Amino acid sequence: MEGSEDVEKGSEQINSQNVQICEVKELNKHDSLQLLSLTIFGEKHPKIGYEDLSESVIAYCKGNPLAIKVLGANPSSRSKEAWDNELKMLQKIPNRKIFNVLKLSYDDLDCCQKAIFLDIACLLREEHKDFVKHVLEACRFFATIGIEVLLDKALIELKLIWHVNLDVDTIEMHVLLQEMGREIVNQESKDPGKRSRLWRAEEISELLKNNKVIEFAIPNYNKNASGKYNKESSSGNHS
């Protein structure tokens, strides 16, 4: 993608009411910075003094043009301190506009496909594809077709890695989609023990210390010498 015309053409699909996640191509760092600068400042490069903050914004967006357009819609007069504060807030609270648009493709899934998406977002991202299928099949899901549907909708992707002298497919998911999936689970209840999935070691530890039964799919966590919890390559069952 070169020049402002190409970046602006790419943004047209983001503004469409019928936006499909599978149509949004991930941008490289150069194009991400150009799109952000055009959106905020009306020029191809960040305003002087805003270079570092612009870099932080595109680092958070991970090449997602939708996120860049939404965050770039903030007033260009906003202070650097306010920008920095919002970026810190986004680490804990997803942007509502980004969340709502990304959720369109999730809402179009059937109940089994939604469960598979949430399992990957909360627990199985960056795991080997065969391991993911094994876990999902053990939970009585139709893993093969479910994974294919998520791939077709670009909600996940396969990434080839070199492992023990073999090329292995791993399940990858854009960090903003992962945040969206985890936020869906967070909204199930304010009480972590009543949510369908847990992934934070401190929450799992608290439930185990209180002798509460955990009936949903979570990785096993064992305490190490430092008192922290390490994820092992195994999983329980859904209730």
N, C-alpha and C positions, 0 to 999 in steps of 0.2 A: 504494500500500500504506500503510495508516494503522493505527496501534495495534498492540499486541503480538500480538493474536490473528492478524492477517493475516501478520505476520512468522513466527509459529510455524507457521501452516499451510503457509507456503512452505517451511519447513525440513523438513516431514514427507517431502516428495519427495526431499530430499537424503539422508535416513536410509534410504530404501528400498533393499533389496538389488538391485532391478531398475532402479537409477537409469539414466536416459537423459540424456545431455548436452543433448539438444534440449528437455528439459522444464525446464531450469534457466534462468530468466529473469534477465537482468542487472539488478541493483538500482541505484537512484540513490544519491547520496552520503548523503542523510538516512536512507534505509532500510538502507543498509549499516552505518552507524554504530549504528543502533538494534539491528540483528540482532547485531552484535558485542557491544554492551553487554549485551543480554539473555543472550547465551551465556556471557560471562565474569563479569559482575557481577550478573546477575539483575535488572537494571533497564534503563530505556530510554536512560539517558545514561551516558557514561563516568565512572568513579570520579575524584574530584578528584585532580589530579596526573597522570592518565593520558590527558588529552585529546590531547596532541600525538602520543603513541605510538599511540593509537587511530586518529588520522587517518593515520598512517604505515601501519598495518595495512590499512586499507580502500583506501589508495592502491595498495598492492601487489596486493590482491585484485581491483582493477578491477571491482567490482560482482558478482563471482562468489560466490554464497551458499555454495557448497560450500567454497571456500577460507576464507571467513569463519568457517564452522562448525568447520572443522578447526583453524584457528589459534586460534579462540576457546575450544577445548576445553582449552587449557593452563590450569594452576591460576591462579586469580585472585590468589593470594598471590605469584606470580612477581614478582621485582623488576623495576623499570624498566630496569635495566642488562641483565638477562637478556633482556627483550623486545627491546631495541635490538640486542643481539648476535644474536638469532635472525633479526631482519629483515635484518641485514647478511649473515648466512649464506645466507638464502634467495635473495639476488641471485646466488649462485654455485652453490648446491646446492638443487634443488627439494625441497619437502616430499614425503616418500615417500607419505603417505596421499593427498594431493591428486593426485600423479602416478598412483597406482594406479587411482583412481576415474575420472579423466579418460581413462585409457588403455583403459577398457572399450569406448568407442565406436570407438576406433582399432582395437582387436583384432577388431572386427566387420566391418572393411573387407576387401575382397579385396586381392591383392598389388598390383594396378595402382592402386587407390584409396589404399592406404597410401603408395605411392611419390609420388603426387600430393600427398597431405597433407604428407609430409616435405619435398618440394620447396618447397611454399608456406611451411611453418614455417621452413625454413632459409634460403630464398633469395628467395621471390617475394611475401611479404606486403607489402601496400600498393602492389602493382604494378597497372597497368591490366588488366582482365579479358581483353581481346583479346590483349595481350602475353603474359599467362600462358598462355592457350590456345595461342598460337603456339609458345611454348617447349616446352610439354608435348607438342604434336603432333609437334614436331621430334624429340622423344625417344621417339616411337612409342607414346605413351600415348593412350587414348581420353579426351581432355580434357573434352569437353562433358558426357558422362554422369558422368565422375568428379567434376567440379565440382558437378554437380547433386546427387550423392549426399552430398558433403560439406556442401552447403547444407542438405539435408534433415535431416542429423544435427546441424546447428548447429555443425559443426566449423570452418566458415568463414562469412562473411557478405559481402554486397555493400554497398559504401558509395559513394554518389553524390558526386562532387566536380566542381567547376567547373574546366575545363582548356581553355585556348585557345578561349574562347567556346563551349565544348561541355560538356554534362553527361556525365561519364565514370564508368563503373562500375569500382571498384577492389576487389581481393580483400582483405578484412580478416580477422583472426584474433585472438581474445582472447589477451592476452599470456601467460596461464598455459597455454593450449593450445600456443602457440608454444614456450614453455619445455619442455613435455612432449615435443614433437616433436624438439627439438634434443637433449634428454637421451637419447632413443631412439638418435639417431645417435652421440652421445658414447659410449654403451655398446657400440657396435660394436667399438671398439678403443681402447686407450690411445694408440696411435700415430695421430695425425691423418691421416697419409698413407694409412692403411688404412681410413679411414672413407668412406662412400658420398657424403658431402657436406661441403663446407667453406664457412664463412661468415666466419670471423675473419681479418682482413687479415694479422695477424702469422703465422698458421699457413700461409696461402697463400704469403706472402713467403718463409718459411723453406723450403718445398718447392721453390719456383722457384729460390731461391739454390743449393739442392743439386742442381739439374737433375733433379728427380724428375718423372716423367710424371704428370699429373693427368688421370685418365680419366673423371671423373664431372662432373655438372652443377654448375658454379660460375659466378658472375658474372665478367666480366673486370675486372681491377684494374690501373690504371696509376698509376705513381708521380707525384706532383706535386712541386712545388719544395720542399716541406717534408719530403719523404721519406715521406709517408703515402700510403695507397692509397684511391682513390675508386672506388665501384661505378659501372659503366656499365650501360646498359639492354641487356645481351646475355648470352648464356649458352652454355656448351659442351654436350656430350652426355653422357648416362650411358654407362657402360661396358657 
